[in-house]
Amino acid sequence: MPRPLVICDCDEVLLHFAEPFRDYLGSVHDMELNFGSFSLAGSIRRRACGSGITQADVEPLLDGFFEDWIDRQFPATGAVEALAELSRGADIVILTNVKDMVRTRRGAELTRHGMPYEVMCNRGPKGPPVAALVAERQPSAAIFIDDLPPHHGSVATHAPDVHRLHMVADPELRALIPPAPDANTRIDDWASALPYIRGVLGLV
Ligand SMILES: [Mg+2]
């Protein structure tokens, strides 16, 4: 019997990212992260001179964070419990946009926090890998959960039958990210999302 499938992002859905990344920038690089918009490059500046950084500066900072500070990430409230309950009736795949070299540590950190699920690394839009997963596994129903609106647009295009839940775990970012127009709904906390997801997947 095919089981339903949950395809879930990691950063700012299961694990907090902005808060530990801000600590990393301040402690290691003497930089400040203050979100004026949802743009990492536009929200980071050097403390010493006050100058901003460019988009090209962001990737090495992210690489350094995942290399040295990945163990400072911590779960969003209710995420561990919600996935544990869902995993009794559904398969769970964590689809995360990080380099392949991060996959083992990301999986280890998720397991350490009580989320021992399959981790798939991706670069770029998530519609194609979501479509491939659904084609391969033929789930009875599927839901995609992510904080970034463009991924919902990509999934709507490439896998329109997959239900799309927009969730932003960081309280500061919530105010900066409007509801994704291509998502079916926006729910920012796991306690409210859990019964909704169960309903979508037919887990009663
Ligand atoms: Mg994310």
Residues whose N, C-alpha, C, O or C-beta is under 5 A from the ligand:
A	BS01	MG	D9 C10 D11 E12 D147
